Amino acid sequence: MTLERNPPPAINESAHENGPQDLEKKTELPKGCLPICFGGEAMILHWQGALYWPSRHCLLVSDVHLGKEFVFQRASLGVPAGSSTNDIQRLTSVVEDFDAQHIIVLGDIVHALPHSAEPWLGQLEQWLNEWRQKSHRTFTVITGNHDKP
């Protein structure tokens, strides 16, 4: 996704004028979320560690580290299975809280280069396909230090 230099009109112009308090009044926020104003833009902090940018319909997340349990298991470290599946479910929940049209992962979507047989890869692919089919949506990953082969 390319962000233009001139932002499009906000979904709630008064959120820019009066700060995050007005956003909270005019928008029903998911439980545990905090409206903030950053650089003159109304944004919402999600308790799951994400940032939603309403005027862009954009959700920003970072350091997801999918596949981490498999990397540790390959190194013979005792880590419970399922954390990647749980992470995908949490991401789904956050996206649904805001009906985000764009997701930007700010680095480290994976913990290390995955093996092709790891089940979370299929789960992520299925989730992305289902999410994109709902409308024209974008998923952008900015490469982090764990995302490099």
N, C-alpha and C positions, 0 to 999 in steps of 0.2 A: 504494500500500500504506500502510495506517495502522499505525503501531507503537503498541501498547498501553502504558500507563504501567506496568503490572505484567507483567514478562516471563514468558513461558511457561516451564515446566521445561526445563532444558538437556538436550541429548541425552546429556550426560555430566556428571552432577552433580559428580563428583570433579574435573572440570576447573576448576570454580569454587573448590573447596576448596584444591587444591594448585597452581593456576596452570597455565600453558601446558605445563610439562614433563609433567604427567600426561596432557594432551590428546595430546601427541606419542606417549606410550607406548601409549595405548588406541586411537588412530586412526592408520591408515597415511596419512601425509601425502604429497602429490605431491612429487616431487623439486624441490628448490630453494625449498621453503616454510618459513616460520618461524612457530612458534606464539608468541603473545604473550598477555598479560592486559591488558585495557583496561577501566577502570571496573568491575573485578570480573568481567568477562566474558572467557571464552576466545575468542580470535580467531586467524585464520591469515593471515599476509601471504604473498601469492603473488608469485613473482619477476616476473610480467608486470605488476605494479603494481596488483593488486586486493587487496581485503580480504574474507575470508570469515568470516561470523558463524555458527558452527555451531548455536547454540541457536535461531536464527531461520531456518536454512537459506537465508541471504541473502548474496548476493555484491554488494559495493559496488565500483564503478569510477568513474573520473572522467576528464574531458579526453580523450575518445576522438577527437574532431575528425574524424568521418567526412566525406568529401568535400573534404578539404583540398587534395588534389592538383588537383581540378577548379577550385577557387577560384584557385589559383596559375596553372594553365594559362590560365584566362580572363584573367588579368593578364599573360599572355605571359612567365611565369616558367617556366624549364625544370625540371619536376619529373617524375620517373618515374611512370607510371601504375601502378595496382594497390595503392597503400597502403591504401585503404579496404577492398578485398577482403581484404588481409592482416590488417587490424584486426578484421574480422568473423571471420576464421578464428581469430585469437588469442583473441577473446572466447569463441568456441565451445569452444576448448581449455580455457580457465579454467573455464567453466561445467561442462564434462564432468569436470574434475578433482574437483569437489565435488558434482556433481549438485544444483546450487542450484535451489531452488524459487522464489526471488524474486531479481530483479536490480534494484538501484537505481543509476542513473547520477547521480552527484553533479555535474551540470553539464557542458555542452559536449559533447553527443553529436555535434553537427555543428559544422563550422568556420564555415559561413556558410549562408545560405538556398540550398538546392540548386536546380538546374534539374531539371525533371521527367524529362529524358532521361538523367540520370546513372545509369549501370548499378548503382552500389552501392545505390541506393534499392530496386531490385527484389530484390537479394541480401539486404538487411536485412529487407525484408518477408517474404521466403521463410523466412529463418532464424527470425524471430519467430513466424511461423505454425507452423512445425515444432516449435519449442521449446514453445510453449503447448499444442499438441495432446497432448503426452506426459502431462500431468496439469494440475491447476489450478495454474497458475503466474502470477506477476505480473511485469510489467516497468514500472518507474516511472522517469521522468526528472524530475529537479529542474532547472529552467531555469537555465542559466548565461549568462554574458555573450555567448557566441557563438551561443546558441540563439534569440536574439530576432531577429525579422524587421527 
